[in-house]
Amino acid sequence: MEELAISIRELYMSYGSKQVLKGISIDVPKGQIIGYIGPNGAGKSTTVKIFLGLLTGYKGVVKVMGEDISNGSVEYKRKIGYVPETAEIFDNLTAREYITFLGQLYGMAYEETDKKAYKLMELFGIEQVYDSRITSYSKGMKQKVLLISSLIHNPDILFLDEPLSGLDANSVMVFKEIMSHLARQGKTIFYSSHIMEVVEKISDRIILINNGSIVADGTFDQLKEQSKEGSLEDIFNQLTGFDKHKQLADEFVNIIGA
């Protein structure tokens, strides 16, 4: 039997009278790259925030690395890396200060974190700004620092929300390879993005959530066979009921050209 990195059963979550998650159940074995997709407001970020222990008040069972997270333990968080879609990065710090601070929070020694961080900055081609304040960085440079800080402690599970935002084409290719290597090592990657081409290419399995419920779960080939559509974008549009993209584009262009 496959060892599970993540398991959720009948997960419900509401904000006031609005039900955001409607009884979803997912099992994720170790070593899988999961593409977790859906329209804005579908419940993706809520699911991830529950995994991270940032949201409470849910109903259902959530286990990470076999541990029920409702017991209040924070030990499992040492095994998690997270890149949020919009990160509040301490940009008055230098990259050295920021990454070593996070490494120490995860229980790493300063010297070990510092050495690793510099080497990773070097591989991303930004070692020259290691001691510059992050406020002076470009968006892409900040994103590289976020990626490094999410991986510095060698986590078992990675939660990535639009992790390629702002990266140049070469860095995107490098990071895709990094994810493949990590998955082969048994790491589990929960990947959320609106860039369907990337999700289609890197994911072992794709889970599509819409209006708080899972509407598709399988490999890209399985989803393609079920929906009779060609691309993940087409499958996404079919299953979420969005078929007005061409009409809206026509209207938009007509308005600006009038």
Residue, then its C-alpha position, 0 to 999 in steps of 0.5 A: m500500500e502506498e504511503l500517503a503524504i496528504s489525506i483529507r476526508e469529507l472536508y468542509m469549510s465555511y466563511g460565515s454563511k458561505q460554504v467554500l469547501k463542500g466535503i472534498s476527499i483526497d489521498v496523495p501518495k508520496g512522490q506525486i506532483i499534484g496540479y491543483i486547479g480551479p477558478n478564482g474562489a473555487g476553494k484552492s487557497t482555502t484547502v492549502k491554508i488548512f493544510l498549513g494550519l493557517l485556517t481552523g474551524y473546518k469540518g472533516v479529517v486532515k492528515v499530513m504525513g500521517e498526522d492529524i493536524s487538528n491535534g495542535s502539533v506544529e511538528y509536521k510544519r517542519k516538513i513543509g515548504y510553501v510559496p504563496e501567490t502573494a508573499e509578504i516578504f521582509d524586504n528590508l532584510t538582505a537575502r542572507e538575513y531573510i533565508t538564514f532567519l527562516g532556516q533557523l525557524y526550521g531548526m537549521a544551524y546558521e552556518e549550514t543555512d548560509k552556505k546552502a543559501y549562497k550556493l542556491m542564489e549562485l545557481f539562480g544567477i543572483e549571488q551578487v545581491y545576496d547582501s543587498r536589501i530585498t527591496s532593491y530586487s526585481k519581481g523575478m529576483k524576489q520570487k527566486v528568494l521565495l523559492i530558495s527559502s521554501l526549499i532550504h530545509n529540504p521539506d517532504i511536501l511543497f505547496l506552490d501557488e503560482p511559483l513561476s510568477g515573474l521568473d525568466a524562461n531559463s529559470v522556469m525550465v530549471f525549476k521544472e527540472i528541480m520539481s521532477h528531481l524532488a518528486r523522484q526523491g519521494k517529495t510531494i508537490f502540491y502545485s496550483s497555477h492558472i498557467m494550464e500548459v505548465v500544469e499539464k506538463i509537470s503534473d502526475r495527477i490533476i485535481l480540478i475543484n469548482n464551487g468547493s467540490i472536486v469535479a475531476d481527478g486523474t492524469f491528464d490523459q485520463l481527463k482528456e479521455q473523459s472529456k473528449e477535449g484536447s488541452l487542459e485549458d479546454i478541459f478546464n473550460q468545459l468542466t467549469g462551464f466557462d465558454k465565453h472567452k472568445q465572445l468576451a475577447d471579441e467584445f473587448v477588442n470591439i470596445i477599444g477599437a470603437 
